[in-house]
């Protein structure tokens, strides 16, 4: 067969070839992810750390990383859940310092290289975190690379597309089972500061090394400082942050000219996104309450403990308000309604709930700032 003919037929030959079994048994023993947790990234981290022998609390991970206290608002696409991926600092770097572990991460790789990275880590006994296999922001833990097949491209000169079968631990799995996923190059969110690209190809993370965990008492003050800074985080070209995010969200709800004549599909999107973001933030503030209670047990200064308890009470109130806000645009069947969203009265009520939430959070931040000062 001539070389030029081989070049033309190569994608078809590869596509017709039998699947290649990469021969990796699954990494058994990765604990199940808690399906009740709102933040799949942190739920996955809990399971991954436990696989490596480090027991951690989900609420503490949210508090230490800052996820329990964050709120951001996207400037260019209102009510966009991608705002939930924005952090004051890189959460993996923050948690690495708090837990005494070393993460390695890769994203944006060509798919064959990303697949080889996953395979290499599994051979070394390291499950791999990723997002985007089941949902753009849903995280899971890859525990096996199975068969690899090739699909012909749309045109004769397109390179063949590899498709791989993966076994993945997700929040939807029964305790003793893994999800089976067929994947080509996938995309997912990789949380971090707003100036970094959040939406990336094949985001991968794994634990490279487990070291000695720092004294937990030494982490209290920096964690409270991060929580306070969340309310005063500087804006970026894409996002309003902290207390300014509250202001932007309220202004968007009050903008009758922008919202009254929306097409039903866009109004339905905003209604659902509003509910989803409020629900996620309510769950985050519940974790903030639990985190502050856990941290108070490590503090000897009585005044600081009282101030942390007062802050927790305010975050508890904020969580309740966020939960009410998550239902603001639901119809009688409990579904987000575009008709309720375009009604000015419903949006005004939602804006009032959000302003009450903001007041509770500002009070909580003031208590935490006083607690930080008490801690010296």
Buried (B, 14 or more C-beta within 10 A) or exposed (E): EEEEEEEEBBBBEBBEEEEEEBEBEBBEEBBBBBEEBBBBBBBBBBBBBBBBEBEBBBBBBBBBBBBBBBBBBBBEEBBBBBBBBBBBBBBBBBBBEBBBBEBBBBBEBEBEEBBEBBBEBBEEEBBBBBBBBBEBBBBBBBBBBBBBBBEBBEEEEEEBBBBBBBBBBBBEBEEEEBBEBEBEBBBBBBBBBBEEEBBBBBBBBBBBEBEEEEEBEEBBBBBBBBBBBBBEBEBBEBBBBBBBBBBBBBBBBBBEEEBEEBEEEBBBBBBBBBBBBBBBBBBBBBBBBBBBEBBBEEBEEEEBBBBBBBBBBBBBBBBBBBBBBBBBBBEEEEEBBBEBBBBEEBBEBBBBBBBBBBBBBBBBBBBBBBBBEBBE
